[in-house]
Amino acid sequence: PRIAVDTHVFRVSNRIGIVSAKTTDLTQIQLEKIVPKKWLMVAHHLLILHGRRICKSQKPKCNRCSIYSFCQYKNKII
């Protein structure tokens, strides 16, 4: 099992602070070290959905984010 890193997975996982990587390959490696194998596909889909619906590229909806209190990105926008 692998976790595919697209633009949403890359953006969200780095923004919220799950990983700290400059490339999609490094993001994948770091995510696969911390996400249990049985959850890789679920994590992939949840990160994509969060990126599409809440943590958007240009205008993230931080006021609607259920994990805002854990997010590293909030410190950059304040």
N, C-alpha and C positions, 0 to 999 in steps of 0.2 A: 504493500500500500504506500502511496505517495500523496503529497498534497500539492496540487497544481497552484502555482502562484501567478495570477493574472493581475491586472492593474488594481482591481478592488482589494484583493487579498494583500498585495504589496502595500498599498496606501493605508488600509485599516490596521493591519498588524504593526506597522511601523508608527503610525500616528498614536495608537493607544498605548504603545510601549511594550507589546508582547515580545517584539524583536527590535533590533537596531541594526539594519542592514542597508547597504547602498545599492544592492542589485537583487533581482528576483531570485537568482540562484542562491545567494547567501540567505535570503529570506526563507526559502524552502528548506535549506539545511537547518537553520535555527528553529523553524516551526516544527520540523520533524524530530528535533531533539526534545521538545517540551510537550508536544501533543501525543497522547497515547495512540498507538497504531489503530485501535478500534474506533477512534474518534476522528481520524484524519479526514474522511469524506464529509462527515457532519461539520467539522470545523471549517473546511473549505467552503461549503455552502452557506454557513452562517456568516462567515466573513464577507462573502460576495453580497449576500442580502443586506447586511449592515452597510456596506459600501454603496449599494444602489439606493437604499431607502433613507438612510440617516447620515452616514459619514461620507457625504458627497465631496467630490474633488473641489469644486469652486465654492459652494455654499453649504458647509456641513450644518445639519440641524441639531446642534449641540443641546438646544433647549428641549428636544424630544428624545435625547439619547438615554437609554436605560443604564449605560455603563459610564456615564459622564464622570462620576466621582472617582473612577479608577483611571481615567484617561490622561495621558501625558500631554496630549495636544492642547487641552484646555489652558495649560500654563503658557502656551505660545500665543494664544489669541486674546488673553486678558490684557 
